[in-house]
Amino acid sequence: MSNQDSDPKLRHEFVGMMFAVTIAEVGLQIAALVQAGHFVSWIHFLPEYAHLLLATVVVAASWVGWTLSVAPGARHDVNRIFQWEFLVLLLDVALVILYFILVRSVDFEKEQSAPHTASASKVGITLCWIFFLYILWDILTKVIIFVRDREQEKSKKWFHYYDKDWWRKYGSRMLPALLCLVLAGTMTCLFQSADRLHLLTADLAFLALVLLFRALKEVISAVCPTEHDPVEKKILITMRDPKAGVDTAEQRLIGIREAEDNETKAKEKADREARQKWIIGWTALCVLVMGYGLLSTMYSWRLPLCESTITDIKTEPSDKNSPAEPPPPAGRHEQPDAGKKP
């Protein structure tokens, strides 16, 4: 069995375990917050829960996208160290490590009374690195390995492989990562002075950005499908079959067209159009939510919350382990040192 046709079990099992450890860390952080009584006063710790929600969505969405990826380099397994597939594995590992760092943006231990929460700019830097590695992953799996897997024809240069078919299947799917990297870098610079209250809106903007990245990929898949229509695919295979005669191919082509049900065709077309509208609607919603989170964080808009809730969120969590200065005894005033002159 060739490397191209093998199922990437080794790479998927190894990286899958890292995904499991990362998402388990989210559960450990939430469990520690709940056991410490921070679930009762959850309003006060909304920024911490918002960070963990963002990390959960990033990990879950990445797991689905990584598992279902049809990139040429994503379907190959690792057979040895010195090969491109091993670099793909290293990129997968690096991405999951960044996910773990994003989860640890909320650092809480049982000995502490208050969790340590990363600022919005630090979360944005982590997301910038994630999108940057997405771009490297696309280049490796959709450009370098794609060329390696093509048959090297003497009369054909390497750049001739990047035709319209390559752009429709793979090249167009590299644009969302580049766009989201620019947006993540911009938001990171704009969120430098975000206070504790507006960590909520910053996380909302980052969450919308992550979902926008996935939605844009769905939009491209709807506009530029990777595969032909099932009937058209059968026709192409039949016509390209060297063993089939011209008459046989024409008869099969006529038979396929006659066997196709008009009602089924109309239903499939309606479902495809409905899917496109649904994806475009989700994309527009992500853009609107991201815009609100961005502007609200930049200009410190007042959130639609009651005043007591805003006060609770703004209050920095106190650490019981930090020594506090005892108040001076009642009835006594601080006296100047005897050696000092008044």
Sequence and secondary structure as in RCSB ss.txt:
>XXXX:A:sequence
MSNQDSDPKLRHEFVGMMFAVTIAEVGLQIAALVQAGHFVSWIHFLPEYAHLLLATVVVAASWVGWTLSVAPGAR
HDVNRIFQWEFLVLLLDVALVILYFILVRSVDFEKEQSAPHTASASKVGITLCWIFFLYILWDILTKVIIFVRDR
EQEKSKKWFHYYDKDWWRKYGSRMLPALLCLVLAGTMTCLFQSADRLHLLTADLAFLALVLLFRALKEVISAVCP
TEHDPVEKKILITMRDPKAGVDTAEQRLIGIREAEDNETKAKEKADREARQKWIIGWTALCVLVMGYGLLSTMYS
WRLPLCESTITDIKTEPSDKNSPAEPPPPAGRHEQPDAGKKP
>XXXX:A:secstr
  TTTS  HHHHHHHHHHHHHHHHHHHHHHHHHHHTTTTTTTTTTHHHHHHHHHHHHHHHHHHHHHHS   GGGG
     SSSHHHHHHHHHHHHHHHHHHHHTTEE  TT SS EE  HHHHHHHHHHHHHHHHHHHHIIIIIHHHHHS
   TTS GGGGSSHHHHHHTGGGGHHHHHHHHHHHHHHHHTTT  STTHHHHHHHHHHHHHHHHHHHHHHHHHS 
SS  HHHHHHHHHHT TTS HHHHHHHHHHHHHHS HHHHHHHHHHHHHHHHHHHHHHHHHHHHHHHHHHHHHTT
   SS HHHHHHHHS    TTS       TT      TTS  
